[in-house]
C-alpha cells in the first residue's frame, strides 16, 4: 500500500474500534501508541546496526547501567527489550495492560538528560488515560491489543519511512479533527491552510542556509512541519532547520513533540515548551552566565492561535512585546498573539498568522494597534480565506503576512474567499486555489476580482480599515437587463463589452456571430452558435497553436517520470512540471493556468504515491500483486478475509483493457447480453396487470419473477393447448398409467401418425417410456406459440429468459475468475517495456488528455454564454403582451358563447370588464 491507502486503512479501523469514545480522546491513544512503536523500532534498529544479536538484545536489562547509559547517550532514551512494541506482539496471549503501564513508567526514568526537553512527560496523556479504555483489566487489555493491531503496519524502520509515518500521523490527526467538532481547534490547522503559509515562508527564506522557525501555539505541530517540508525544497540539508514550539494544553503539546520527532528531525533541532504564550514570553536566549532577559529572534514565526480568546492584559503595558504598539482588549487576544509573534521576528524575517477577519476593522484598542502596524509598515499582505474552512468554527478567517523590514510601503490584499470545493460540511482549498494565492502574494500581482495593491495613503483615506471588500470587489457582476431589449429584443452591444478578451483573442468571431439591428443592438446571424464556433478560423488556429504547444508534452512527461524514475525528487517535481505547463500556456491568456495546475495536482497524487513505492522498493513492484483484504461478516462478526488480488502499482482493469483486451471483450459480451435479458424481464414486469392477478408470479416486492410460480401458472395454460399431437400424447401417457399391453401401445402408435414419434427415444420393446414422452410433451408445450402479447406468451418468454439469465451468470462468474487469475499472472510476468507502457497509460495519458481538452472546455463555456445572452432577450415584452391579448380575445369569445341565469350572465359580464382592465362595479 502507498501512504494514502495505509493511512485510510488505519483510520477506518480506528474509527470502528473507538465506539462511543470521543474522537479527540481516542486520538491520544492511537497516536501515542504509534509514537511508542516508532521509539521501539528506533532502538531495535540502533542495536542491530551496532552488532547486537537477538540473544544479546534479549539479555539487555535496565540494571546494566553502563550499557544502558551508552544507548541513552546515542538515541536519547532506553526501552527494555521485553517492553519493545515488537515484543508485545510476540508474547501474544501473555500480553496485558500491565505490560504497557510498566513500560511507560520505565520510559520516564530512562530518558537521557540531554533529551529531557524532547521526551520528558511525552506519554503522560497516554498513561493517565489508560483507565478509560475499559472498566476491568481484561477489557483494557483487549482495547490495547486492538490498538496494537491497528498500528503494527505503520513503517518506522528507515529515513524514507519517516515520510510515510509522518503522512499517516498527519492524516489521522486531520481525521480526528474532522470528527472532534469544536474541540478540533485546539490542535489542528487544516493542511491546505498550512501549505499556503508554508509556501510563502519557504519562498522568503529560500536563500538562507540555516533557518529557525517558531510556532507559539503549536497544536499538533503540523504548521511547523509543513514549513519544514516547503523549505526543504530549497535547502539540501534539512538538519539546518531548527524548530521552536510552545503549546498551552499538555496533551496537545505532547502531540507537537511526537510529530516533530517522528519526522526524523534531530532532537537538538527541537526546542519545545509547555506554557502560556501570552503570560510568559518565550523563547529567550539561553545564557547561564547572564541573568538578563534577551528574547530569541526567529527567521519565521507562524501561528494559528485560538480566535478572540479572553486574556489578562493587566500590567502588560510595560511588556516589551506590546509596549511599542499597545495592549489588546481583554475580551480578544488576537492582537496579543500577533504582537508576540512580531516581537520574536528577525529584521529580515517573515511571519504568517491566522486570525478572525474582525481584526481588520474592529475598533477600540485593536484599531490603535492596527494603525501603528500600518504606520510602521509591518503588514505585507492580507489573505481572506473561505468561511467554514477550519474545524470547530465557521467564522471567516484571514492570513496576515508581516515583516519587520520591507522594501515597499503598500499592502497586498487577496480575496481568496470564493475559491474552494465543498467536502462534506467543510470548505476546502483546492491545489489550484493554494497555487493561485501563493503565486499572487510572491509575485505581488494585481488580479481582477482577486487581489489589489493598496498604497499607504489609500489605507489612511479609508480610516485604517483593512476590511478586504473595501479594496477587492470579488462579487459576481449583477446581471444586467436592458429596457429596450426587453421591449423589442436584440442583444445590447454594451453587454458584449464584458467579453472584450474573447473578441481580442478571436477577432473575426464577433462579425461572424452578430448582425446589426441598429446602432445599439445586434442579433445572431444563426441560432446554430456551435457551428459558427466550429468553423471560425481564429478558433481553429487557436486550437492548432494550442495543440502544437503541447505536442511533445507526453514525451516530456515520459522522460521526466518514467525514463528518469530513479532520479525523481518528489519534493519538487510537481513544481517543475507546473513551470513547464505554465510556460506552454503563456500565450493562451483565455486558458486559466490554474485549471491546468489542478489537473496536474489531481494526477500527481496517484503518480507520486506510485513513484514513492517504486523508489522505496524497486521497479519490480510493478510486477507485484497483493491480496485484496476486505472486511466481511463471518458468523456475525467483522472478519478480514481475502477477496482476490490487487496490483501494487498496475491496476487490473488497465491490464484487462490493453494486454487482455480480447479476453475482456468476451466477458463484456456476456455481461451485455445479461443486461439485455434483465431489461427484457423488467419490460415484461412493467406490462403486467395487477388487477388481473398477473402479479402472482412476482416476489413480494414485485420486482423479480419467481420461477416456480411462473411454471405453475404456465402449466395451467399448457393444459388448455389441444393440438392433435399433444392430445394424442396425453392419451398415450394415460395408456401407460393404466398398464396398457404392448399390443395396445403398438396399435396406439400406429393409429396416431400426427405424433412425431421419431422425436422420442424408443425403448427395447419398440414402444416409449413415460419419462421420455412427458419430456417431449414439455418441449412441445414450451415451443407452442401463444397469442403475441398475452400473459401466457409473456410467461413462456420469461421461462426462457430466466434460464438464459442463470446460464449467463454462471458463465460470467467463471470467466471473471479466469480473467482475474490471468490478469494476476500477466502482471507478474510483465516485461519492462510492457510495464513502462502501462505506467504511461496510468500516469501520463489521462493527464495529457485532460490538459489538451482545456480549449474545448473554454469554447463550450463561451458558446453557452452567447446562447444564454441570446435567449435572455428572445422573448420580448411586446411579444408577451401580444400573447396575453390574443389569449384574452379567445377567452372573451368563449365567454360570449356561454349561457346561464341572470346572475350567471352578470358575473360573466363583470369578469369581461376585469379582463379589459375596467374597474369592477362596487
Secondary structure by P-SEA (a helix, b strand, c coil): ccaaaaaaaaaaaaaaacccccccccccaaaaaaaaaaaaaaaaaaaaaacccaaaaaaccccaaaaaaaaaaaccccccccccaaaaaaacccccaaaaaaaaaaaaaaccccccccccccaaaaaaacccccccaaaaaaaaaaaaaaacccccccccaaaaaaaaaaaaaaaaaaaaccccccccccaaaaaaaaaaaaaaacccccbbbbbcccccaaaaaaaaaaaaacccccccbbbbbbbccaaaaaaaaaaaaaaccccccbbbbbcccccccccccccccccbbbbbbbcbbbbbcccbbbbbccccccccccccccccccccaaaaaaaaaaaaccccbbbbbbbccccccccaaaaaaaaaaaaaccccbbbbbbcccccccccbbbbbbbbccccccbbbbbccccbbbbcccbbbbcaaaaaaaaaaaaacccccccbbbbcaaaaaaaccccccccccccccccbbbbccccccccccccccccaaaaaaaccccccccccccccccccccccaaaaaaaacaaaaaaaaaaaaaacaaaaaaaaaccccccccccccaaaaaaaaaaaaacccccccaaaaaaaaaaaaaaaaaaaaaaaacccccccccccbbbbbbccccbbbbbcccccccccaaaaaaccaaaaaaaaaaaaaaaaaaaaaaaaaaaacccccccccccccccccccaaaaaaaaaaaaaacccaaaaaaaaaaaaaaacccaaaaaaaaaaccccccccccccccccccaaaaaaaaaaaaaacccccccaaaaaaaaaaaaaaaaaaaaaaaaaaaaaaaaaaaaaaaccaaaaaaaaaaaccaaaaaaaaaaaaaaaaaaaaaaaaaaacccccaaaaaaaaaaaaaaaaaaaaaccccaaaaaaaaaaaaaaacccccc
